[in-house]
Amino acid sequence: MEKIKVLVVDDQAELAEEIAQILKTDEGLEVVGTAADGFDALEKTALKHPDVVLLDIRMPNMNGVVATQRIKADYPQVKVLILTTFDDSDYILNAINNGASGYLLKDIGGDALIDAVKNAHAGDTILPAKIARRIADAAKHVAADREIRLMRAFNLSEREIEIALMMYEGFTNRQISAALKLSEGTTRNYVSAIYIKTKCENRAQAIAAIKDALH
């Protein structure tokens, strides 16, 4: 079985090496290198062809949000997992909108770190409970001054407004499900209801209609 290739990116060299050593204890993972900032991460992604990039969100020269956007634009198959502290919530929505597969808190245990890398590689969205709550709270905060416009325009329910705004912010159905603790089937049903009420046939049309209502 082919090993999952991982690139570890953190401007704190000792922490990057510590994470690399933890990952190396699992036979299914291969650490292909470490990088110190976003530019370094882009260069090493091009050279080493990792499957998963573990990326610190706060770095000099190019932060994790911009690096995520650049990596996903050039290498859409690569999974990006953001390393963060709970205080980095300002960056959360931006990085997910730019294609991150999820978040890991830096105090994560070794076994959980290894599992998260494997699960991200398999296509899962990785959101610790505290981060998921923060994303849901952020979505509700964004909704507060816009929900009246959507209610008047499309007669959406409170939950439909919440999901419509998350769609507008770039969340996928899977990410909405994780943040709001809904099954993906339930999320799909809400999205279908939003299509009907906005008189749209697909996601792009619905997002355009939501944007028109909000501006």
N, C-alpha and C positions, 0 to 999 in steps of 0.2 A: 504494500500500500504506500502510495506517495505521501511524503511528509508535507504538512502545511508550512509554507515558508513565511516567516514573520520578520518584519522590520520594526525596530523599536526606536522611537524618536522622542527625545527629551533633552532640553538644554542643560540639565543637570546630569553630567556624565556618570556619576556614581549611581544615581537612580536608574538610568537607562541600563547600566550594566547589571544592576540588581534584578531588574525585571527580566533581562535577557537570561540570567542564570536560572531564574525560576522556570522560565519557559523551556530551557534546555533539559530540565529534569523529565520532561514528557517525551516519550519515543515518537509520538505522532507529530511533533513540532520541530522545525529547524529554524533557528535564528540566523538570518542571512546578513545581519549587520545592525549597527546603531547609527543614529544621525542626531545632530545637535540643534537643527532648526529646520524651518520649512524648505528653504532652498536645498539644504543638504538632503532632506527627505526626498525631494523631487529627483535629484541626481541619483540617489541610491535606489529609488524605485525603478528608474530607467535601467540601471545597471544590474540590479539583483532580482528583479521581477518577483517581488513578494506577493503572496496571496492575501495577506492581512498586514495592514500598517497600524501599529499602536502609536498614537500621535498625541503628544502633550498639547493642550489647548493654548497655554500661555508661553510663547517663545519669542526671543528677539528676532529681528530681520523679517520673518514671515510667521505670523501666528497660526495656530491650528485650524482656524476657520478658513483662512485663505488657502492654506496648504491642502486642506480637504477638497476644496473647490477645484484646485489645480490638478490634484491627483485623480479625482473622479472624472475630470474632463479629458485627461490624457489616457487614463487607464480605468475605464468604467467597471471592469471586472474585479478590480482590487477592492477589498473590504477595508474600510477605515473605522477604527475604534478610537474614540477620543478618551484620553486620560485627563481627568479633571478633579478638582476639589469642589465641594458643595458651594463654595463662594463664587464659582465661575458661571453662575446661572445666566448672566447677561449674554453669554456666548451660545447657550444651549440651542435655542431655536435656529440661529444662523448656521451652526455646523450641521444640524439635521437637515435643514433646507438645502445645504450644499452636498448632501449625499452620504453623510456619516451613517454607519450601521448602528451606532449607539454610543453609550457612555460607560466608562468604568471609573469609579472613584479610586483615587490613588491609594487608599487604605485597604483595598480589596485583598483578600487572602490568596495564597498561591494556587490552591486547587480551583478556586472560583475564577481566577485569572485565566488559567489554562482552559477551563470549561467555556468561558466567555469567548476566547479566541476561536475555539472549535465551533461554537454555536454561530458566531458571526460568519465564519467561513461557510457554514451550511446555509446561510441566508437569513438567520434570525436577527431581530432587532434587540439590542442589549440595552435595557434601561433599568438601573437599580430603582427600587421602590421610591427612595427619596427624590431621585431625579425625575421619575415619572410624575410624581406629585407636583414637582416644581414646574414641569412642562404644562401639566393640566392647569395649574394656577395661572401661569403666564397666558395661556390661551383664554382663560376666563377674564383676565385683566384686559386683554386686547378686545374681548367681546363687549366689555362693559359700555364703551362709548359708541359702539357700532350696531348693537343688537336691535335698537329701535328702528334703524334704517332698514335692516334686513326683515324685521317683523312687518314693517309697513309695505315693503316691496313685494315680499313673497309669502307672508303669513307663515313663517317657519316657527316650529316649536323651539323651546329653549335649547334642547339637545341638538336639534337640527342647526340652529344658529351657531352653537359651539363647534360643531363639526364643519359647517360651511366655512367658518373663519379659519379653521385649521387647514382645510383644503386650500383656501386662498393663500395661506402662509407657506404652502408647499408640502404639507404632510402627506404621506402615502396612507392608504387604508390600514396597513400593518402598524404604522407609527401612531395613527389615531387610536387604534385598538389598544396598543400598549399603554399610551398615555392616559386613556380614559377607562382602562380596564374593561373593555368590551370584547366580545368574541368578534373575529373578523367577519363572520356571517351577519352579526347584528350591525356592524359598521357598514357593510355593503347595503343592508336594507335602508339605513338612514341616508346613505349617499344616493340610493335610487329615489328615495322620497324627495330629496333636494333637487334631483334632475326633473322630477315631475312638477314640483312647485315653481321651479325657475323656468319651466318650459324648454329644457335643454336635453340634448340627446347624449352628451358625453361630458367628461370631466373638464376638458378645455373650455367648452361652451359655458358650463356652469360657473367656472372660475371667472370667466369674462363677465358673466351676468352679475356675479357677486361684486366684482370690482366696480362695475358701472353703478351699482346700488350704493357703494360705499364712498364714491367720489362725486 
